[in-house]
Amino acid sequence: MNINEIDMKKRPVVLIDKSLDFFNDKVLFPEKLAKANEMLRKVGLPKINKAK
């Protein structure tokens, strides 16, 4: 892909570092995850208003 092709597209060009795949399926902050799950269990998800 050259510069002209990149300029013609209206999307940002993002390169994802494959070394970050190491963190897949790992919980980095277990305390925060437990707290968030407890809050969702107590309060629940917000209701979506479908009125137009």
All heavy atoms as atom14 arrays in JSON, in Angstrom:
{
  "sequence": "MNINEIDMKKRPVVLIDKSLDFFNDKVLFPEKLAKANEMLRKVGLPKINKAK",
  "atom14_mask": [
    [1, 1, 1, 1, 1, 1, 1, 1, 0, 0, 0, 0, 0, 0],
    [1, 1, 1, 1, 1, 1, 1, 1, 0, 0, 0, 0, 0, 0],
    [1, 1, 1, 1, 1, 1, 1, 1, 0, 0, 0, 0, 0, 0],
    [1, 1, 1, 1, 1, 1, 1, 1, 0, 0, 0, 0, 0, 0],
    [1, 1, 1, 1, 1, 1, 1, 1, 1, 0, 0, 0, 0, 0],
    [1, 1, 1, 1, 1, 1, 1, 1, 0, 0, 0, 0, 0, 0],
    [1, 1, 1, 1, 1, 1, 1, 1, 0, 0, 0, 0, 0, 0],
    [1, 1, 1, 1, 1, 1, 1, 1, 0, 0, 0, 0, 0, 0],
    [1, 1, 1, 1, 1, 1, 1, 1, 1, 0, 0, 0, 0, 0],
    [1, 1, 1, 1, 1, 1, 1, 1, 1, 0, 0, 0, 0, 0],
    [1, 1, 1, 1, 1, 1, 1, 1, 1, 1, 1, 0, 0, 0],
    [1, 1, 1, 1, 1, 1, 1, 0, 0, 0, 0, 0, 0, 0],
    [1, 1, 1, 1, 1, 1, 1, 0, 0, 0, 0, 0, 0, 0],
    [1, 1, 1, 1, 1, 1, 1, 0, 0, 0, 0, 0, 0, 0],
    [1, 1, 1, 1, 1, 1, 1, 1, 0, 0, 0, 0, 0, 0],
    [1, 1, 1, 1, 1, 1, 1, 1, 0, 0, 0, 0, 0, 0],
    [1, 1, 1, 1, 1, 1, 1, 1, 0, 0, 0, 0, 0, 0],
    [1, 1, 1, 1, 1, 1, 1, 1, 1, 0, 0, 0, 0, 0],
    [1, 1, 1, 1, 1, 1, 0, 0, 0, 0, 0, 0, 0, 0],
    [1, 1, 1, 1, 1, 1, 1, 1, 0, 0, 0, 0, 0, 0],
    [1, 1, 1, 1, 1, 1, 1, 1, 0, 0, 0, 0, 0, 0],
    [1, 1, 1, 1, 1, 1, 1, 1, 1, 1, 1, 0, 0, 0],
    [1, 1, 1, 1, 1, 1, 1, 1, 1, 1, 1, 0, 0, 0],
    [1, 1, 1, 1, 1, 1, 1, 1, 0, 0, 0, 0, 0, 0],
    [1, 1, 1, 1, 1, 1, 1, 1, 0, 0, 0, 0, 0, 0],
    [1, 1, 1, 1, 1, 1, 1, 1, 1, 0, 0, 0, 0, 0],
    [1, 1, 1, 1, 1, 1, 1, 0, 0, 0, 0, 0, 0, 0],
    [1, 1, 1, 1, 1, 1, 1, 1, 0, 0, 0, 0, 0, 0],
    [1, 1, 1, 1, 1, 1, 1, 1, 1, 1, 1, 0, 0, 0],
    [1, 1, 1, 1, 1, 1, 1, 0, 0, 0, 0, 0, 0, 0],
    [1, 1, 1, 1, 1, 1, 1, 1, 1, 0, 0, 0, 0, 0],
    [1, 1, 1, 1, 1, 1, 1, 1, 1, 0, 0, 0, 0, 0],
    [1, 1, 1, 1, 1, 1, 1, 1, 0, 0, 0, 0, 0, 0],
    [1, 1, 1, 1, 1, 0, 0, 0, 0, 0, 0, 0, 0, 0],
    [1, 1, 1, 1, 1, 1, 1, 1, 1, 0, 0, 0, 0, 0],
    [1, 1, 1, 1, 1, 0, 0, 0, 0, 0, 0, 0, 0, 0],
    [1, 1, 1, 1, 1, 1, 1, 1, 0, 0, 0, 0, 0, 0],
    [1, 1, 1, 1, 1, 1, 1, 1, 1, 0, 0, 0, 0, 0],
    [1, 1, 1, 1, 1, 1, 1, 1, 0, 0, 0, 0, 0, 0],
    [1, 1, 1, 1, 1, 1, 1, 1, 0, 0, 0, 0, 0, 0],
    [1, 1, 1, 1, 1, 1, 1, 1, 1, 1, 1, 0, 0, 0],
    [1, 1, 1, 1, 1, 1, 1, 1, 1, 0, 0, 0, 0, 0],
    [1, 1, 1, 1, 1, 1, 1, 0, 0, 0, 0, 0, 0, 0],
    [1, 1, 1, 1, 0, 0, 0, 0, 0, 0, 0, 0, 0, 0],
    [1, 1, 1, 1, 1, 1, 1, 1, 0, 0, 0, 0, 0, 0],
    [1, 1, 1, 1, 1, 1, 1, 0, 0, 0, 0, 0, 0, 0],
    [1, 1, 1, 1, 1, 1, 1, 1, 1, 0, 0, 0, 0, 0],
    [1, 1, 1, 1, 1, 1, 1, 1, 0, 0, 0, 0, 0, 0],
    [1, 1, 1, 1, 1, 1, 1, 1, 0, 0, 0, 0, 0, 0],
    [1, 1, 1, 1, 1, 1, 1, 1, 1, 0, 0, 0, 0, 0],
    [1, 1, 1, 1, 1, 0, 0, 0, 0, 0, 0, 0, 0, 0],
    [1, 1, 1, 1, 1, 1, 1, 1, 1, 0, 0, 0, 0, 0]
  ],
  "atom14_positions": [
    [[0.86, -1.17, 0.0], [0.0, 0.0, 0.0], [0.9, 1.23, 0.0], [1.77, 1.36, 0.84], [-0.89, -0.04, 1.23], [-1.93, 1.04, 1.25], [-3.05, 0.95, 2.65], [-3.94, -0.53, 2.29], [0.0, 0.0, 0.0], [0.0, 0.0, 0.0], [0.0, 0.0, 0.0], [0.0, 0.0, 0.0], [0.0, 0.0, 0.0], [0.0, 0.0, 0.0]],
    [[0.67, 2.12, -0.92], [1.5, 3.31, -0.98], [0.76, 4.51, -0.37], [-0.38, 4.4, 0.07], [1.94, 3.6, -2.42], [0.78, 3.87, -3.35], [-0.26, 4.34, -2.91], [0.94, 3.58, -4.63], [0.0, 0.0, 0.0], [0.0, 0.0, 0.0], [0.0, 0.0, 0.0], [0.0, 0.0, 0.0], [0.0, 0.0, 0.0], [0.0, 0.0, 0.0]],
    [[1.42, 5.62, -0.33], [0.88, 6.83, 0.31], [-0.41, 7.28, -0.37], [-1.37, 7.67, 0.3], [1.92, 7.96, 0.29], [3.16, 7.57, 1.07], [1.33, 9.26, 0.84], [2.93, 7.35, 2.54], [0.0, 0.0, 0.0], [0.0, 0.0, 0.0], [0.0, 0.0, 0.0], [0.0, 0.0, 0.0], [0.0, 0.0, 0.0], [0.0, 0.0, 0.0]],
    [[-0.48, 7.24, -1.68], [-1.68, 7.68, -2.4], [-2.87, 6.8, -2.06], [-3.99, 7.29, -1.91], [-1.43, 7.7, -3.9], [-0.48, 8.81, -4.29], [-0.37, 9.81, -3.6], [0.23, 8.61, -5.4], [0.0, 0.0, 0.0], [0.0, 0.0, 0.0], [0.0, 0.0, 0.0], [0.0, 0.0, 0.0], [0.0, 0.0, 0.0], [0.0, 0.0, 0.0]],
    [[-2.67, 5.5, -1.94], [-3.76, 4.6, -1.59], [-4.25, 4.87, -0.18], [-5.45, 4.83, 0.09], [-3.31, 3.15, -1.72], [-3.11, 2.7, -3.14], [-2.55, 1.29, -3.2], [-2.47, 0.62, -2.16], [-2.19, 0.85, -4.31], [0.0, 0.0, 0.0], [0.0, 0.0, 0.0], [0.0, 0.0, 0.0], [0.0, 0.0, 0.0], [0.0, 0.0, 0.0]],
    [[-3.31, 5.16, 0.72], [-3.69, 5.46, 2.1], [-4.49, 6.76, 2.15], [-5.5, 6.86, 2.85], [-2.44, 5.55, 2.99], [-1.8, 4.17, 3.12], [-2.78, 6.12, 4.37], [-0.47, 4.17, 3.83], [0.0, 0.0, 0.0], [0.0, 0.0, 0.0], [0.0, 0.0, 0.0], [0.0, 0.0, 0.0], [0.0, 0.0, 0.0], [0.0, 0.0, 0.0]],
    [[-4.06, 7.77, 1.38], [-4.76, 9.06, 1.37], [-6.16, 8.95, 0.76], [-7.05, 9.72, 1.13], [-3.95, 10.1, 0.6], [-2.72, 10.55, 1.38], [-2.69, 10.34, 2.61], [-1.8, 11.1, 0.76], [0.0, 0.0, 0.0], [0.0, 0.0, 0.0], [0.0, 0.0, 0.0], [0.0, 0.0, 0.0], [0.0, 0.0, 0.0], [0.0, 0.0, 0.0]],
    [[-6.37, 8.01, -0.15], [-7.66, 7.87, -0.78], [-8.69, 7.25, 0.15], [-9.88, 7.47, 0.01], [-7.55, 7.03, -2.06], [-6.69, 7.67, -3.14], [-7.35, 9.21, -3.75], [-8.65, 8.59, -4.79], [0.0, 0.0, 0.0], [0.0, 0.0, 0.0], [0.0, 0.0, 0.0], [0.0, 0.0, 0.0], [0.0, 0.0, 0.0], [0.0, 0.0, 0.0]],
    [[-8.25, 6.48, 1.1], [-9.17, 5.84, 2.04], [-9.52, 6.84, 3.13], [-8.71, 7.65, 3.54], [-8.54, 4.6, 2.65], [-8.3, 3.53, 1.61], [-7.79, 2.27, 2.24], [-7.61, 1.23, 1.15], [-7.54, -0.1, 1.66], [0.0, 0.0, 0.0], [0.0, 0.0, 0.0], [0.0, 0.0, 0.0], [0.0, 0.0, 0.0], [0.0, 0.0, 0.0]],
    [[-10.72, 6.77, 3.61], [-11.18, 7.69, 4.64], [-11.14, 7.04, 6.02], [-11.89, 7.4, 6.91], [-12.6, 8.17, 4.34], [-12.72, 8.92, 3.04], [-11.92, 10.19, 3.07], [-12.06, 10.93, 1.76], [-11.18, 12.05, 1.65], [0.0, 0.0, 0.0], [0.0, 0.0, 0.0], [0.0, 0.0, 0.0], [0.0, 0.0, 0.0], [0.0, 0.0, 0.0]],
    [[-10.29, 6.05, 6.18], [-10.17, 5.35, 7.45], [-8.76, 5.55, 8.0], [-7.81, 5.64, 7.23], [-10.4, 3.86, 7.28], [-11.77, 3.52, 6.81], [-11.9, 2.03, 6.73], [-12.96, 1.71, 5.8], [-13.07, 0.59, 5.14], [-12.17, -0.34, 5.29], [-14.07, 0.38, 4.32], [0.0, 0.0, 0.0], [0.0, 0.0, 0.0], [0.0, 0.0, 0.0]],
    [[-8.62, 5.56, 9.3], [-7.27, 5.64, 9.86], [-6.52, 4.33, 9.66], [-7.11, 3.25, 9.63], [-7.51, 5.9, 11.35], [-8.88, 5.41, 11.61], [-9.65, 5.58, 10.33], [0.0, 0.0, 0.0], [0.0, 0.0, 0.0], [0.0, 0.0, 0.0], [0.0, 0.0, 0.0], [0.0, 0.0, 0.0], [0.0, 0.0, 0.0], [0.0, 0.0, 0.0]],
    [[-5.23, 4.42, 9.49], [-4.39, 3.24, 9.35], [-3.86, 2.89, 10.73], [-3.21, 3.69, 11.38], [-3.23, 3.51, 8.37], [-2.31, 2.31, 8.28], [-3.78, 3.89, 7.01], [0.0, 0.0, 0.0], [0.0, 0.0, 0.0], [0.0, 0.0, 0.0], [0.0, 0.0, 0.0], [0.0, 0.0, 0.0], [0.0, 0.0, 0.0], [0.0, 0.0, 0.0]],
    [[-4.17, 1.68, 11.18], [-3.78, 1.25, 12.51], [-3.01, -0.05, 12.39], [-3.46, -0.99, 11.74], [-5.02, 1.03, 13.4], [-4.62, 0.54, 14.77], [-5.82, 2.3, 13.51], [0.0, 0.0, 0.0], [0.0, 0.0, 0.0], [0.0, 0.0, 0.0], [0.0, 0.0, 0.0], [0.0, 0.0, 0.0], [0.0, 0.0, 0.0], [0.0, 0.0, 0.0]],
    [[-1.85, -0.09, 13.0], [-1.07, -1.32, 13.05], [-1.18, -1.89, 14.45], [-0.91, -1.2, 15.44], [0.4, -1.05, 12.72], [0.67, -0.5, 11.32], [2.14, -0.18, 11.15], [0.24, -1.51, 10.27], [0.0, 0.0, 0.0], [0.0, 0.0, 0.0], [0.0, 0.0, 0.0], [0.0, 0.0, 0.0], [0.0, 0.0, 0.0], [0.0, 0.0, 0.0]],
    [[-1.58, -3.14, 14.56], [-1.76, -3.78, 15.86], [-0.54, -4.66, 16.14], [-0.15, -5.48, 15.3], [-3.05, -4.62, 15.88], [-4.24, -3.7, 15.65], [-3.18, -5.38, 17.18], [-5.55, -4.39, 15.5], [0.0, 0.0, 0.0], [0.0, 0.0, 0.0], [0.0, 0.0, 0.0], [0.0, 0.0, 0.0], [0.0, 0.0, 0.0], [0.0, 0.0, 0.0]],
    [[0.03, -4.48, 17.3], [1.22, -5.22, 17.69], [0.81, -6.64, 18.1], [0.04, -6.83, 19.03], [1.9, -4.5, 18.86], [3.25, -5.09, 19.19], [3.69, -6.03, 18.52], [3.88, -4.58, 20.14], [0.0, 0.0, 0.0], [0.0, 0.0, 0.0], [0.0, 0.0, 0.0], [0.0, 0.0, 0.0], [0.0, 0.0, 0.0], [0.0, 0.0, 0.0]],
    [[1.33, -7.63, 17.41], [0.97, -9.03, 17.66], [1.49, -9.52, 19.01], [0.99, -10.51, 19.54], [1.51, -9.93, 16.55], [0.91, -9.62, 15.2], [-0.54, -9.97, 15.15], [-1.11, -9.7, 13.78], [-2.5, -9.94, 13.69], [0.0, 0.0, 0.0], [0.0, 0.0, 0.0], [0.0, 0.0, 0.0], [0.0, 0.0, 0.0], [0.0, 0.0, 0.0]],
    [[2.47, -8.85, 19.59], [2.98, -9.29, 20.89], [1.95, -9.07, 22.0], [2.07, -9.66, 23.08], [4.28, -8.57, 21.23], [4.05, -7.2, 21.45], [0.0, 0.0, 0.0], [0.0, 0.0, 0.0], [0.0, 0.0, 0.0], [0.0, 0.0, 0.0], [0.0, 0.0, 0.0], [0.0, 0.0, 0.0], [0.0, 0.0, 0.0], [0.0, 0.0, 0.0]],
    [[0.94, -8.26, 21.74], [-0.1, -8.02, 22.74], [-1.06, -9.2, 22.86], [-1.86, -9.26, 23.79], [-0.88, -6.75, 22.4], [-0.06, -5.46, 22.47], [-0.9, -4.29, 22.0], [0.47, -5.22, 23.86], [0.0, 0.0, 0.0], [0.0, 0.0, 0.0], [0.0, 0.0, 0.0], [0.0, 0.0, 0.0], [0.0, 0.0, 0.0], [0.0, 0.0, 0.0]],
    [[-1.0, -10.15, 21.93], [-1.82, -11.35, 22.02], [-1.5, -12.16, 23.28], [-2.29, -12.99, 23.7], [-1.65, -12.23, 20.79], [-2.3, -11.62, 19.56], [-3.19, -10.75, 19.74], [-1.94, -12.01, 18.44], [0.0, 0.0, 0.0], [0.0, 0.0, 0.0], [0.0, 0.0, 0.0], [0.0, 0.0, 0.0], [0.0, 0.0, 0.0], [0.0, 0.0, 0.0]],
    [[-0.35, -11.91, 23.87], [0.04, -12.56, 25.12], [-1.0, -12.31, 26.21], [-1.22, -13.14, 27.08], [1.41, -12.02, 25.55], [1.85, -12.47, 26.9], [2.33, -13.76, 27.08], [1.78, -11.63, 27.98], [2.75, -14.18, 28.33], [2.19, -12.04, 29.23], [2.68, -13.32, 29.41], [0.0, 0.0, 0.0], [0.0, 0.0, 0.0], [0.0, 0.0, 0.0]],
    [[-1.67, -11.14, 26.18], [-2.61, -10.76, 27.22], [-4.03, -11.27, 26.98], [-4.91, -11.04, 27.82], [-2.65, -9.24, 27.38], [-1.34, -8.68, 27.86], [-0.51, -8.0, 27.01], [-0.95, -8.86, 29.17], [0.7, -7.49, 27.45], [0.25, -8.36, 29.63], [1.08, -7.68, 28.77], [0.0, 0.0, 0.0], [0.0, 0.0, 0.0], [0.0, 0.0, 0.0]],
    [[-4.29, -11.93, 25.87], [-5.62, -12.49, 25.63], [-5.95, -13.51, 26.7], [-5.11, -14.3, 27.1], [-5.68, -13.15, 24.25], [-5.71, -12.13, 23.13], [-5.84, -10.94, 23.37], [-5.57, -12.59, 21.91], [0.0, 0.0, 0.0], [0.0, 0.0, 0.0], [0.0, 0.0, 0.0], [0.0, 0.0, 0.0], [0.0, 0.0, 0.0], [0.0, 0.0, 0.0]],
    [[-7.18, -13.52, 27.15], [-7.68, -14.46, 28.15], [-6.97, -14.35, 29.49], [-6.93, -15.32, 30.24], [-7.61, -15.91, 27.62], [-8.41, -16.08, 26.35], [-9.48, -15.45, 26.25], [-7.97, -16.83, 25.47], [0.0, 0.0, 0.0], [0.0, 0.0, 0.0], [0.0, 0.0, 0.0], [0.0, 0.0, 0.0], [0.0, 0.0, 0.0], [0.0, 0.0, 0.0]],
    [[-6.4, -13.2, 29.8], [-5.8, -12.97, 31.11], [-6.53, -11.81, 31.76], [-6.8, -10.8, 31.13], [-4.31, -12.63, 30.99], [-3.45, -13.79, 30.63], [-2.01, -13.45, 30.8], [-1.18, -14.68, 30.5], [0.21, -14.48, 30.83], [0.0, 0.0, 0.0], [0.0, 0.0, 0.0], [0.0, 0.0, 0.0], [0.0, 0.0, 0.0], [0.0, 0.0, 0.0]],
    [[-6.83, -11.97, 33.04], [-7.45, -10.89, 33.8], [-6.34, -10.09, 34.44], [-5.6, -10.59, 35.3], [-8.42, -11.46, 34.86], [-9.02, -10.33, 35.67], [-9.51, -12.27, 34.19], [0.0, 0.0, 0.0], [0.0, 0.0, 0.0], [0.0, 0.0, 0.0], [0.0, 0.0, 0.0], [0.0, 0.0, 0.0], [0.0, 0.0, 0.0], [0.0, 0.0, 0.0]],
    [[-6.19, -8.84, 34.02], [-5.11, -8.01, 34.53], [-5.45, -7.36, 35.87], [-4.58, -7.1, 36.68], [-4.75, -6.93, 33.51], [-4.25, -7.44, 32.17], [-3.98, -6.28, 31.22], [-3.01, -8.28, 32.34], [0.0, 0.0, 0.0], [0.0, 0.0, 0.0], [0.0, 0.0, 0.0], [0.0, 0.0, 0.0], [0.0, 0.0, 0.0], [0.0, 0.0, 0.0]],
    [[-6.73, -7.09, 36.12], [-7.16, -6.45, 37.35], [-8.32, -7.24, 37.95], [-9.48, -6.86, 37.82], [-7.59, -5.01, 37.08], [-6.52, -4.18, 36.42], [-6.55, -3.93, 35.06], [-5.47, -3.68, 37.16], [-5.56, -3.19, 34.45], [-4.47, -2.93, 36.56], [-4.51, -2.68, 35.2], [0.0, 0.0, 0.0], [0.0, 0.0, 0.0], [0.0, 0.0, 0.0]],
    [[-8.05, -8.35, 38.64], [-9.12, -9.2, 39.14], [-10.02, -8.53, 40.17], [-11.22, -8.79, 40.21], [-8.39, -10.41, 39.73], [-6.99, -9.99, 39.91], [-6.73, -8.9, 38.94], [0.0, 0.0, 0.0], [0.0, 0.0, 0.0], [0.0, 0.0, 0.0], [0.0, 0.0, 0.0], [0.0, 0.0, 0.0], [0.0, 0.0, 0.0], [0.0, 0.0, 0.0]],
    [[-9.46, -7.62, 40.97], [-10.28, -6.93, 41.98], [-11.31, -6.03, 41.31], [-12.47, -5.99, 41.71], [-9.41, -6.09, 42.92], [-8.39, -6.89, 43.69], [-7.08, -7.08, 42.94], [-6.85, -6.36, 41.95], [-6.32, -7.98, 43.33], [0.0, 0.0, 0.0], [0.0, 0.0, 0.0], [0.0, 0.0, 0.0], [0.0, 0.0, 0.0], [0.0, 0.0, 0.0]],
    [[-10.88, -5.31, 40.29], [-11.8, -4.42, 39.58], [-12.86, -5.22, 38.82], [-14.02, -4.81, 38.76], [-11.04, -3.52, 38.61], [-10.24, -2.45, 39.31], [-9.64, -1.49, 38.33], [-8.9, -0.39, 39.05], [-8.46, 0.66, 38.13], [0.0, 0.0, 0.0], [0.0, 0.0, 0.0], [0.0, 0.0, 0.0], [0.0, 0.0, 0.0], [0.0, 0.0, 0.0]],
    [[-12.47, -6.35, 38.25], [-13.43, -7.2, 37.56], [-14.47, -7.74, 38.52], [-15.67, -7.73, 38.22], [-12.7, -8.35, 36.86], [-13.6, -9.34, 36.13], [-14.34, -8.66, 34.99], [-12.79, -10.51, 35.62], [0.0, 0.0, 0.0], [0.0, 0.0, 0.0], [0.0, 0.0, 0.0], [0.0, 0.0, 0.0], [0.0, 0.0, 0.0], [0.0, 0.0, 0.0]],
    [[-14.04, -8.17, 39.69], [-14.98, -8.68, 40.69], [-15.93, -7.58, 41.15], [-17.13, -7.82, 41.3], [-14.21, -9.25, 41.87], [0.0, 0.0, 0.0], [0.0, 0.0, 0.0], [0.0, 0.0, 0.0], [0.0, 0.0, 0.0], [0.0, 0.0, 0.0], [0.0, 0.0, 0.0], [0.0, 0.0, 0.0], [0.0, 0.0, 0.0], [0.0, 0.0, 0.0]],
    [[-15.41, -6.37, 41.35], [-16.26, -5.25, 41.76], [-17.28, -4.89, 40.67], [-18.45, -4.65, 40.96], [-15.38, -4.04, 42.08], [-16.13, -2.87, 42.64], [-15.19, -1.75, 43.01], [-15.94, -0.56, 43.55], [-15.04, 0.55, 43.9], [0.0, 0.0, 0.0], [0.0, 0.0, 0.0], [0.0, 0.0, 0.0], [0.0, 0.0, 0.0], [0.0, 0.0, 0.0]],
    [[-16.85, -4.88, 39.42], [-17.76, -4.56, 38.31], [-18.83, -5.62, 38.17], [-20.01, -5.3, 37.97], [-16.97, -4.42, 37.01], [0.0, 0.0, 0.0], [0.0, 0.0, 0.0], [0.0, 0.0, 0.0], [0.0, 0.0, 0.0], [0.0, 0.0, 0.0], [0.0, 0.0, 0.0], [0.0, 0.0, 0.0], [0.0, 0.0, 0.0], [0.0, 0.0, 0.0]],
    [[-18.45, -6.88, 38.31], [-19.44, -7.96, 38.22], [-20.45, -7.88, 39.35], [-21.64, -8.13, 39.15], [-18.75, -9.32, 38.2], [-18.12, -9.62, 36.87], [-18.56, -9.11, 35.85], [-17.1, -10.44, 36.88], [0.0, 0.0, 0.0], [0.0, 0.0, 0.0], [0.0, 0.0, 0.0], [0.0, 0.0, 0.0], [0.0, 0.0, 0.0], [0.0, 0.0, 0.0]],
    [[-20.0, -7.53, 40.54], [-20.91, -7.39, 41.68], [-21.89, -6.23, 41.46], [-23.07, -6.34, 41.74], [-20.1, -7.17, 42.96], [-20.94, -7.09, 44.2], [-21.69, -8.38, 44.5], [-21.21, -9.46, 44.11], [-22.77, -8.3, 45.11], [0.0, 0.0, 0.0], [0.0, 0.0, 0.0], [0.0, 0.0, 0.0], [0.0, 0.0, 0.0], [0.0, 0.0, 0.0]],
    [[-21.39, -5.12, 40.93], [-22.26, -3.97, 40.63], [-23.3, -4.34, 39.58], [-24.47, -3.98, 39.71], [-21.44, -2.78, 40.13], [-20.46, -2.23, 41.13], [-21.11, -0.96, 42.17], [-21.47, 0.31, 41.02], [0.0, 0.0, 0.0], [0.0, 0.0, 0.0], [0.0, 0.0, 0.0], [0.0, 0.0, 0.0], [0.0, 0.0, 0.0], [0.0, 0.0, 0.0]],
    [[-22.89, -5.06, 38.56], [-23.85, -5.48, 37.53], [-24.87, -6.45, 38.09], [-26.04, -6.43, 37.71], [-23.12, -6.13, 36.34], [-22.42, -5.16, 35.41], [-21.57, -5.92, 34.41], [-23.41, -4.27, 34.71], [0.0, 0.0, 0.0], [0.0, 0.0, 0.0], [0.0, 0.0, 0.0], [0.0, 0.0, 0.0], [0.0, 0.0, 0.0], [0.0, 0.0, 0.0]],
    [[-24.45, -7.29, 39.0], [-25.37, -8.25, 39.61], [-26.43, -7.51, 40.45], [-27.61, -7.85, 40.43], [-24.58, -9.23, 40.49], [-25.3, -10.51, 40.76], [-24.41, -11.53, 41.49], [-23.25, -11.92, 40.68], [-21.97, -11.68, 41.0], [-21.68, -11.05, 42.13], [-20.99, -12.06, 40.22], [0.0, 0.0, 0.0], [0.0, 0.0, 0.0], [0.0, 0.0, 0.0]],
    [[-26.01, -6.47, 41.18], [-26.92, -5.71, 42.04], [-27.82, -4.77, 41.25], [-29.03, -4.75, 41.43], [-26.13, -4.89, 43.07], [-25.53, -5.7, 44.17], [-24.82, -4.79, 45.14], [-24.14, -5.56, 46.24], [-23.39, -4.67, 47.13], [0.0, 0.0, 0.0], [0.0, 0.0, 0.0], [0.0, 0.0, 0.0], [0.0, 0.0, 0.0], [0.0, 0.0, 0.0]],
    [[-27.21, -3.97, 40.38], [-27.93, -2.9, 39.69], [-28.48, -3.36, 38.35], [-29.59, -3.01, 37.98], [-27.0, -1.68, 39.5], [-27.7, -0.58, 38.74], [-26.5, -1.18, 40.84], [0.0, 0.0, 0.0], [0.0, 0.0, 0.0], [0.0, 0.0, 0.0], [0.0, 0.0, 0.0], [0.0, 0.0, 0.0], [0.0, 0.0, 0.0], [0.0, 0.0, 0.0]],
    [[-27.71, -4.11, 37.6], [-28.12, -4.54, 36.27], [-27.71, -3.54, 35.21], [-27.14, -2.49, 35.49], [0.0, 0.0, 0.0], [0.0, 0.0, 0.0], [0.0, 0.0, 0.0], [0.0, 0.0, 0.0], [0.0, 0.0, 0.0], [0.0, 0.0, 0.0], [0.0, 0.0, 0.0], [0.0, 0.0, 0.0], [0.0, 0.0, 0.0], [0.0, 0.0, 0.0]],
    [[-28.01, -3.89, 33.98], [-27.68, -3.0, 32.86], [-28.73, -1.91, 32.72], [-29.9, -2.13, 33.08], [-27.6, -3.82, 31.57], [-26.48, -4.85, 31.51], [-26.63, -5.7, 30.25], [-25.14, -4.17, 31.52], [0.0, 0.0, 0.0], [0.0, 0.0, 0.0], [0.0, 0.0, 0.0], [0.0, 0.0, 0.0], [0.0, 0.0, 0.0], [0.0, 0.0, 0.0]],
    [[-28.37, -0.75, 32.21], [-29.35, 0.31, 32.01], [-30.38, -0.07, 30.96], [-30.09, -0.8, 30.02], [-28.52, 1.5, 31.57], [-27.26, 0.94, 31.08], [-27.04, -0.35, 31.79], [0.0, 0.0, 0.0], [0.0, 0.0, 0.0], [0.0, 0.0, 0.0], [0.0, 0.0, 0.0], [0.0, 0.0, 0.0], [0.0, 0.0, 0.0], [0.0, 0.0, 0.0]],
    [[-31.57, 0.43, 31.15], [-32.64, 0.18, 30.19], [-32.46, 1.09, 28.98], [-32.09, 2.25, 29.1], [-34.01, 0.47, 30.82], [-34.29, -0.31, 32.09], [-34.63, -1.73, 31.76], [-35.08, -2.46, 32.99], [-34.13, -3.38, 33.55], [0.0, 0.0, 0.0], [0.0, 0.0, 0.0], [0.0, 0.0, 0.0], [0.0, 0.0, 0.0], [0.0, 0.0, 0.0]],
    [[-32.72, 0.57, 27.8], [-32.61, 1.34, 26.57], [-33.99, 1.88, 26.22], [-34.95, 1.13, 26.11], [-32.06, 0.49, 25.42], [-30.65, 0.04, 25.75], [-32.1, 1.26, 24.12], [-30.06, -0.92, 24.74], [0.0, 0.0, 0.0], [0.0, 0.0, 0.0], [0.0, 0.0, 0.0], [0.0, 0.0, 0.0], [0.0, 0.0, 0.0], [0.0, 0.0, 0.0]],
    [[-34.08, 3.2, 26.06], [-35.33, 3.84, 25.72], [-35.49, 3.84, 24.21], [-34.71, 4.44, 23.49], [-35.35, 5.28, 26.26], [-36.71, 5.89, 26.16], [-37.67, 5.26, 25.73], [-36.81, 7.14, 26.57], [0.0, 0.0, 0.0], [0.0, 0.0, 0.0], [0.0, 0.0, 0.0], [0.0, 0.0, 0.0], [0.0, 0.0, 0.0], [0.0, 0.0, 0.0]],
    [[-36.5, 3.15, 23.69], [-36.69, 3.02, 22.24], [-37.68, 4.03, 21.69], [-38.07, 3.93, 20.54], [-37.13, 1.6, 21.91], [-36.05, 0.59, 22.18], [-36.42, -0.75, 21.65], [-35.3, -1.73, 21.91], [-35.53, -3.02, 21.29], [0.0, 0.0, 0.0], [0.0, 0.0, 0.0], [0.0, 0.0, 0.0], [0.0, 0.0, 0.0], [0.0, 0.0, 0.0]],
    [[-38.09, 5.0, 22.47], [-39.03, 6.01, 21.98], [-38.32, 6.95, 21.03], [-37.18, 7.34, 21.24], [-39.6, 6.8, 23.16], [0.0, 0.0, 0.0], [0.0, 0.0, 0.0], [0.0, 0.0, 0.0], [0.0, 0.0, 0.0], [0.0, 0.0, 0.0], [0.0, 0.0, 0.0], [0.0, 0.0, 0.0], [0.0, 0.0, 0.0], [0.0, 0.0, 0.0]],
    [[-39.0, 7.33, 19.96], [-38.41, 8.24, 18.97], [-38.97, 9.62, 19.11], [-40.01, 9.92, 19.39], [-38.66, 7.72, 17.56], [-37.85, 6.5, 17.29], [-38.05, 6.08, 15.84], [-37.2, 4.86, 15.55], [-37.33, 4.46, 14.18], [0.0, 0.0, 0.0], [0.0, 0.0, 0.0], [0.0, 0.0, 0.0], [0.0, 0.0, 0.0], [0.0, 0.0, 0.0]]
  ]
}
